[in-house]
Amino acid sequence: MKFTDVVVNRAERFSIGIEEDSGRFYLSIPVRNEYADYEEYYEITKEAYELYKKDLNNALEFVDKCRSRQVDGLLIQKPGRLRGTPL
């Protein structure tokens, strides 16, 4: 999988982009476990991608749901045993 960030919100610590191999759209958040910092990628619709790209503030509610693990069914890569916590 090749994740390409299109827009990054450094203040709120998330990005949106396209997974190149499948063409799926995503929103990612940084997480950390005791061994590494990495990103979790959540699939979003093309409509959500376009909305968030226009104004990143539109994504904040979804970002909060990702951080609180309310939308784990949308994870593109399922977490392992040592899942990190959001940064």
N, C-alpha and C positions, 0 to 999 in steps of 0.2 A: 504494500500500500504506500502511496505517495501523497502525503498531505501537503497542500500548498495554501498557506495563509494568504488571504487577499486583503483583509483589514484587521488591524490589531488595536485593541483598546488597552493601552498600558496602565492607565489609571485604575480600571476595573478588572484588569488581568484576565482578558479573554480574547479570542480571535475567531474570525469566521473565514471559511475558505472552501476549497473543493478538493475532494479526494480524487486524484487524477486517474487512477486505474478504473474506477467504477463510475466517475462523474457525479458521485453523491456530494451533497452540500453538508457542511458541518459547522458546529460551534465547538471550540475547545477551551478547556480551563486547565491551568497548571495544578498539579498535585505533587505530594511528596510522601514517600515512605522512608523507612530508616536507611534504605540503601541508595535511593535515587530520586531525583526530581524528574517528572515526566508529564505528559499531557493526556487528558482523557478527551475523546472525540465523540460528540453527540450528533447524530444525524438530524438535519433539519430539512424542511421542504424548500423548494426553490423560491416559493413565495416568502417564506420567513427569511431566507437568505437575502432576497432583494430588499425586504423591509428593514432588516438590520443593517444592511450596507448603506442605505440612505441615511439612517440615523441610528448610531450604535446604542443610544439610550433605549430604543425599542426592544433591545435584547436583554435588558437588565433583569426583568422578571424571570425569563427563561434561564439566565445565568444563575440566579438564586436557586432555582429548582434543580439545576445540575449540581450545584455545590451541596445541596441538602439531600441529594440522591433520590429525588422524587421522580426522575425521568430516566432511570437506569436502563429501561427497556430500549432506549434510543442509542445506547453506547454502540459505536461501530466495532470497537475491540473490547471484548469482555475482560474485566479486571481479573488478575490472578489472586492468589491466596493472601498476598501482602499488599492489599489495596492501599493506596496513599490517601492522605487527607488534603482537601483543597487548600491552596495557599491564599 
